[in-house]
Amino acid sequence: MNEGAPFELTMTRLIRAPRDRVYDAFVTEAALRVWQCPRGARVSELEVDARPGGAWRMVMQSRDGTSFKVGGVYRELSRPDRIAYTWQWEEGPMGSGAATLVEVTLSERDGETWLEMRHSGFAAAAARDAHARGWNGPLNKLSGLLDPRGSAATVTLFGLPPSSYTRTARLALAEKGVPYTFFECGPHGADILAVNPFGRLPALTDGDFAVYETSAIIRYVDESFDGPALLPGSIAERARCEQWTSAFNAYVYDAVVARCIRQYFFPRGEGGQPDRAMIDAALAEMPKTLAILDAGYAKSSWLAGDSISMADLFVMPVLAYLARMPEGPQLLAATPHLRRALEAMRQRPSFSATEPTGRFA
Ligand SMILES: N[C@@H](CCC(=O)N[C@@H](CS)C(=O)NCC(=O)O)C(=O)O
């Protein structure tokens, strides 16, 4: 043990499951294989001798094939409320440092379990901080595993159904098959400001971790969960995906949504009417923007790679709104590839499941 090493971390979780089940999840191989590694990685080897003095050893593999090997010895196994074991990295990306100590305390609260985990013995603050980040995902997976609501127990999306950016994030979660809690809130209110200081929709939390900006949310979801990849596999196609996502955020959203669609759904002109001058100016620019997007969909129904990607998830909710505008059919008449791509998107269960309801945000 790294006796006297000054840095330690404490993490807590309220897990909606009885204490015995949480205890078992710390000492049984089948459960440890599911939760004891960060999202996006997998446990490839695991040995557990859950007796005081018994050893445990685990090999985790990240998506790029890097192996992380860690093991230790059980110091205390006091069912139902205390488990202590050493934690020591073998040679590899985490180095082969001295052993640290994990102490888990479980207390029961009305059939639920309050988990407190202390990980001590770090020689440096950086190592402690890296482990705090490293524990976050597994503890959320543990909660997701034991809570009957699955990952909806830890993953929450904040937003509104009519908000196109919110729909983009919801599409990503639906395409990945990730259960989540949808917390409906409008822009710039206290709820969204608590997780996004810019007050915009959407934002996502996964346990203690909060992230905003839709593309960051999608990347996090994509790398954290199994399911079809939302970013293409090749470097060139990933760059293409990034290109369309960035162009959408920088040019298309403003031209199509902010200055045009929103005027219809959320009129700000005189007498509560749509601001005609603003719409007309935006409409004049629209054919050029739509022609660029149309060319992007010329070869297939997807902008990057050979299946749906993050780029399509940004474009399609806005295109669906555009099609509903009075000028929509005429504008789309000149863009056959866009119409085909929108039709392909409409066939997907994720799209019907996220059909907007209520007022446009
Ligand atoms: N860059 C942000 C944009 C988010 C955004 O603008 N969301 C809209 C809803 S679709 C919003 O919150 N609008 C409120 C406002 O414009 O003040 C992202 O990618 O998430």
The ligand as an ORCA input file, in Angstrom:
! r2SCAN-3c Opt
* xyz 0 1
  N     -24.855     25.424    -30.184
  C     -25.966     24.915    -29.395
  C     -27.244     25.577    -29.881
  C     -28.417     25.247    -28.993
  C     -29.621     26.144    -29.286
  O     -29.501     27.232    -29.845
  N     -30.792     25.642    -28.888
  C     -32.004     26.406    -29.045
  C     -33.222     25.481    -29.034
  S     -33.340     24.553    -30.538
  C     -32.157     27.348    -27.866
  O     -31.883     26.984    -26.737
  N     -32.605     28.561    -28.142
  C     -32.815     29.553    -27.125
  C     -32.262     30.886    -27.554
  O     -31.961     31.057    -28.748
  O     -32.081     31.735    -26.707
  C     -25.989     23.369    -29.484
  O     -25.402     22.822    -30.407
  O     -26.573     22.726    -28.601
*
